[in-house]
Every structure is written in C-alpha cells, then in structure tokens.
C-alpha cells in the first residue's frame, strides 16, 4: 500500500465552500435520525433494545475511530482490502457520510487546523458552528477530492460515498427484523420492531453523532493542553472514554501519524487496544506510534 499522502494546501478555498445555502438533504436526514429519539417516550425500553443500542454504538464508534479517522484519514496502520471495506462500512453505519468525504474534510482540518480555512474550527465559527452547523450547509457537502486521491481509486469506497445511505439503512432494517423476531419468540421480553429501531438505530446514531461532533467543538475549546501545538487542540478524558480514545485530541494533533492516541498508561484508548489485538491475529499490521523520546516535549 502506498505511503501516506501529503496534505494538500488549497489555494482558493473561498471558491470551494458556499457558506450561505442550507443543504436540505443533510439537514433533513440529520433531523429525522435525531428526532427519532423522541419516540422512546412511546415505544418504551427493554433489555434487548438497550443491549442492541450499546452494540450498534460500539460498532459505529469503532468504524469512525479506527476506520474513518485512524485508517482512512491518517493511514496509521495497514490492512487487507476486504477489512478496509469492512472498516468503511462500519464507519458509514454512523451516518456521517462516506469514507472519502470524511477523510477529505479531516485532512483539510489538519492542514489548516483552527485557521480561517478550517471549516469546523470553534475559533473561526464558534462552538455550535464547529459542533453541528457546518454540516447543515452546502460547504459541508462539497468534498475536495484532491485530499483523497489515494482512496478514490477504490470503486467500492466511491460506491459507499455515492450510496452513503445504504449502511445506516441496513442498520435500521436489521433492527426492525430483530425486533420482530424477538417479539415472536420471546413476547415476555416486551420487545417490538419499532422499539428496536428507535434504540438500535436512532438512539445509538444520535449519541455517536454528538460524541464525534464534540471532537470538533469541545476538544478545541475545553480541556488540557499537554503539547504546545499551533492549534487549539485539547485532551478531554471523559470524551476519550465515549469515543474509544478520540478525546486525547491534543496528543493526536502533536503526533497525527500515530495510531495510538492515549500516551500515558491511564489514558484509555480502546481503539488502540482492539487494533493491537487485531494485529496479533494478522488482520491489521504496521501500526504506527509516536516516535521514541516523545515525553521530552511533555509538559
């Protein structure tokens, strides 16, 4: 597999983004998923539904953390083409667009972090713009393919970008089918198709939306700065627990090509632990970590 590409420096970013028009597809889709959470008031909850929500959440967060972020955006480890697609599909299940779109925006973020060309910087647009506002406008729907030339050659990844609704829809269909099956074989559990859909899809996906959006907003405004990076990145321990390690954001900005985000023994990084386990099994290999002697720059 080719080496990690250098980040593109866009010369005229103001011609790429349209800051005025709301993107109806993104906005309506996001609204419908998150409004579905209100249905918990009508469908109730059961142990199977709670377990399903937890399982789907952790599959999605692993897809975003290990797949979209550490693999596609930074190429911090290597894997087979089959598992590459599996990572892309798990990330797409979280309804955060396709792998090419996600990687393009994140690579742009690192190229211009907290500068005027950083599309989701709290320094430039405030907390709520960085958290969710930017994805609702046309500027959040115009991928710059110059950042993802290395991935654009894979037709299956382009397919996921073009049909990004398929993975989330598959989660919804599976949850409805699972709820119907459990209702038929174990009616005493109080599970129904719509209850499972609400908890296993809307609740889990809404939660993962806001914990990953918080990496753009919270970790560039609040928390501890171990390293004096050129941006506003910070480490937020509680967000690291919710995102499998993504909350160690200042660590990540100091060593963006390191797969490992938790640098101290107490900095829990579940994504790293799982990937180390997969490396032992031969599923992934070539995991990259921070250089030796990094602690000399530790505050």
Residue pairs with C-beta under 8 A, 6 or more apart in sequence:
1 75
1 78
2 150
3 75
4 74
4 75
4 150
4 257
5 149
5 150
7 107
7 108
7 110
7 111
7 147
8 107
8 108
8 111
8 144
8 146
8 147
9 111
10 16
10 108
10 111
10 117
10 144
10 146
13 117
16 139
16 142
16 144
17 119
17 138
17 139
17 142
18 137
18 138
18 139
18 142
19 137
19 138
19 139
20 137
20 138
21 137
21 138
22 136
22 137
22 138
23 136
23 137
23 138
23 140
23 141
25 141
26 135
26 136
26 140
26 141
27 136
29 95
29 165
30 95
30 132
30 135
30 136
30 209
33 95
33 168
33 201
33 202
33 205
33 206
33 209
34 202
34 206
34 209
36 197
36 198
36 201
36 202
36 206
37 198
37 202
37 203
37 206
39 194
39 198
39 202
40 198
40 199
40 203
43 192
43 194
43 195
43 198
43 199
44 190
44 195
45 195
45 199
46 189
46 190
46 191
46 195
47 189
48 182
48 186
48 189
48 191
48 196
49 179
49 191
49 195
49 196
49 198
49 199
49 200
50 199
52 175
52 178
52 196
52 199
52 200
52 204
53 199
53 200
53 203
53 204
54 204
55 200
56 93
56 171
56 175
56 200
56 201
56 204
56 205
57 204
57 207
57 208
58 244
59 90
59 93
60 90
60 91
60 93
60 94
60 204
60 205
60 208
61 94
61 208
61 211
61 212
61 243
61 244
62 90
62 244
62 271
62 274
63 87
63 88
63 89
63 90
63 91
63 92
63 93
63 94
64 91
64 94
64 96
64 102
64 208
64 212
65 243
65 244
65 245
65 246
65 271
66 87
66 244
66 271
66 274
66 275
67 87
67 88
67 90
67 91
67 99
68 87
68 88
68 91
68 96
68 99
68 102
68 103
68 106
69 106
69 246
70 76
70 77
70 259
70 271
70 275
71 77
71 79
71 84
71 87
72 87
72 88
72 91
72 99
72 100
72 102
72 103
72 151
73 102
73 103
73 106
73 107
73 110
74 256
74 257
74 259
75 150
75 257
76 257
76 258
76 259
76 287
76 288
77 259
77 275
77 279
77 284
77 285
77 286
77 287
77 288
78 284
78 285
78 286
79 87
79 283
79 284
79 285
80 283
81 154
83 283
83 284
84 154
85 156
85 157
88 98
88 99
88 156
88 157
88 160
89 160
89 167
90 167
91 99
91 102
92 98
92 99
92 160
92 164
92 166
92 167
92 168
93 167
93 168
93 170
93 171
94 168
94 205
94 208
94 209
94 212
95 164
95 167
95 168
95 205
95 209
96 102
96 209
96 212
97 161
97 164
98 157
98 160
98 161
98 162
98 164
99 151
99 157
99 160
99 161
100 143
100 145
100 148
100 151
100 152
100 157
100 158
100 160
100 161
101 143
101 161
101 164
103 147
103 148
103 151
104 143
104 144
104 145
104 147
104 148
105 119
105 120
105 140
105 143
107 147
107 148
108 117
108 118
108 119
108 144
108 147
109 118
109 119
109 120
109 121
109 216
110 253
110 256
111 117
112 118
113 121
113 229
113 230
113 231
113 233
113 253
114 121
114 122
114 123
114 124
114 220
114 230
114 231
114 232
115 121
115 124
116 124
118 124
119 134
119 139
119 140
120 129
120 130
120 134
120 216
120 217
121 130
121 220
121 232
122 129
122 130
122 216
122 217
122 220
122 221
122 232
123 220
123 232
125 133
125 134
127 217
127 221
128 217
130 216
130 217
130 220
131 210
131 213
131 214
131 216
131 217
131 218
132 213
134 140
143 161
145 152
151 157
152 158
160 166
160 167
168 201
168 205
171 200
171 201
171 205
172 197
172 201
174 200
175 193
175 196
175 197
175 199
175 200
175 201
176 193
176 194
176 196
176 197
177 193
178 196
178 200
179 191
179 192
179 193
179 194
179 195
179 196
179 197
179 200
180 192
180 193
182 189
182 191
182 196
183 191
183 192
183 193
211 239
211 242
211 243
212 243
212 246
214 236
214 239
214 243
215 239
215 243
215 246
215 247
215 249
218 236
218 239
219 233
219 234
219 235
219 236
219 239
219 247
219 249
219 250
220 231
220 232
220 233
220 234
220 249
221 232
221 234
222 234
222 236
223 234
223 235
223 236
223 237
223 247
223 249
223 250
224 234
224 235
224 236
224 250
225 233
225 234
225 235
225 250
225 299
226 235
226 250
226 251
226 254
226 263
226 298
226 299
227 250
227 251
227 253
227 254
227 297
227 298
227 299
228 299
229 250
229 253
229 254
231 253
233 249
233 250
233 252
233 253
234 249
234 250
235 247
235 248
235 249
235 250
235 251
235 267
236 247
236 249
237 247
237 267
238 247
239 246
239 247
240 246
240 247
240 248
240 261
240 262
240 267
240 268
240 269
241 247
241 268
244 269
244 270
244 271
244 274
245 261
245 262
245 267
245 268
245 269
245 270
245 271
245 272
246 252
246 261
246 271
248 261
248 262
248 263
248 267
248 269
249 261
251 261
251 262
251 263
251 267
252 258
252 261
254 290
254 294
254 297
255 290
255 291
255 294
257 288
258 288
258 289
258 290
259 272
259 275
259 287
259 288
259 289
260 269
260 272
260 287
260 289
260 290
261 267
261 269
261 271
261 272
262 268
262 269
262 272
263 290
263 294
263 298
275 284
275 287
276 287
278 284
279 285
279 287
